[in-house]
Amino acid sequence: MNTRDMAWVAAGAAALGVLVHGHRGLMAGLRRRPAPSPRKFEPPSVTIIRPIRGLDVEARQNVRALLDLDYPGEWEVLFVFDSEEDPAFAVTREELATYPTGAKRVELLVAGEPPPGLTGKLNAMQMGVARARGTLLAFSDSDTRPAPGVLTALVGALLEDALTGATFAPIYAAAEEPLAGDVGYGLLVNAWYGSSVARAAGPDGALPFIMGQLMVFRREALEAIGGVGCAAGQFVDDMYLGRKLHEVGWKNRVIHAPLRIVTGQLELREFLRIFRRWVLFSEAGLPWNFARPNWIRGVMGWLAWGGLAAAVTRRAWGHAALASVPIGFSVWSQLRLQRAFNGPRIAPRHYWVPAVLPLLGAGVALSARLSREVDWRGRSYQLDAKARLGDTQPERASV
């Protein structure tokens, strides 16, 4: 065996060792997730604000799931749109007219086009807060499908500790009939980001940021940082709000009860656009010590693929088999983490997706560095070097 061969074998062995170590850490994090509190509490009133733009996959079912919450206290739901012309407006209105709910008040609001320096979502959130009557404020993404008890779990965790300013639900992505893009998105959410959140969280679920597809705030905590409007100029409102709460002494806590993001019919090209957006999201609020292990996992994948390519080029089939071991372990690890984080099983025909995901990630990260323009919910935003909104008004993106 020559020096070059020895170097590739050593690199493959190192990659496998790092991947094994990382997998064990992630699984340990998933096992220590805080369980729901059995304590009873006097339920304060809650306003749930759901910004909506565009028609999500299975939008009617998502609306019904929100109306099906079984929160024991008084609660209300505000659906906020940019315009009554939004395709989801009529769908939501039809559901509200026919579907029963325990909410005391349900309204459809129109926020209009966002002013410069605000995303459409943050503009809708501000309008919802202005019309909210609840003691606590909750924000819910329109592509999520909450289980009936998740709001109760969020409020219960919020009230356990007087220093907790916000709680949020851990997300998992699932599609009924997944395409390759759905599988990639599920792995990104479940096996990479979600499991990393579980590992980084403290014993009580405390984190210095929020991943806020469904989050609940104390009003006084939001007031301490200047309200949701303090996130003006930010591309990612939830991570920024969580960071500001952490800075002034409030805790953000992730709970145990999971929240489903509904996907479906997602082609690989569209998934890559979402992947790029998530990379930019991470630049705007995730601490480096949180993101670093995932970058290391990606680099190890590149090393393994590099070793395999070099061995195949030289027809060194024994070395190729050795180089395939860390790739195979990476696939197994992602499938295992996916299942441990509430995600669905992946069909064997899609096993190639976790195999190439680290390679795709490198290309997506490079794209995010070369171009700072990103499409989100039908609008195009220009971001600066720190993933904040540029000075220009967001433009409508082509669909």
Secondary structure, DSSP 8 states (H G I E B T S, - for coil): --HHHHHHHHHHHHHHHHHHHHHHHHHHHHHT-------------EEEEEEE-S--TTHHHHHHHHHT---SS-EEEEEEES-TTSHHHHHHHHHHHHS----SEEEEEE--S--TT--HHHHHHHHHHHH--SSEEEEE-TTEE--TTHHHHHHHHHHH-TTEEEEE--EEEEESS--HHHHHHHHIIIIIIIHHHHHHS-TT-EESS---SEEEEEHHHHHHTT-GGGGTTBS-HHHHHHHHHHHTT-EEEE-SS-EEEEE-S--HHHHHHHHHHHHHHHHHH--HHHHHHHHHHHHHHHHHHHHHHHHHHTT-HHHHHHHHHHHHHHHHHHHHHHHHTT-----GGGTHHHHHHHHHHHHHHHHHHH--EEEETTEEEEB-TTSBB-SS--EE---
